[in-house]
Amino acid sequence: MEARATGKYMRISPQKIRRIVPSVKGQPVEAGLNQLKFMPQKASGIVEKLLRSAVANADQQGEMDVDALKIKNIIVNEGPMLKRFRARARGRATRILKRTSHVTVIVAER
């Protein structure tokens, strides 16, 4: 049995979220939450919120023991990019890509 939570169109680059994923993947949920709580990155707050949501989803299913959950996987995919332009020298323009992410957190019993 497993439970999941998905966050779509998060306004942060997937590269920045993928940087913190290996440190919490495979850990018990409580240890992962403690670790995310004290990380200074913006991505840690996003992943922490999704992890809490996945635990709540597991609790709602009723068949899983919430205290025995571990972080099975965290999947980070690219979302659509917001395309903006910035003025440059000699009347030119440069494209700025504001990236978004789709994040899925999967928890399962040990």
Beta strands, then each sheet from edge to edge (+ up, - down):
strand 1: 2-10
strand 2: 69-78
strand 3: 82-87
strand 4: 93-98
strand 5: 101-109
sheet 1: 1+ 5- 2+
sheet 2: 3+ 4-
end
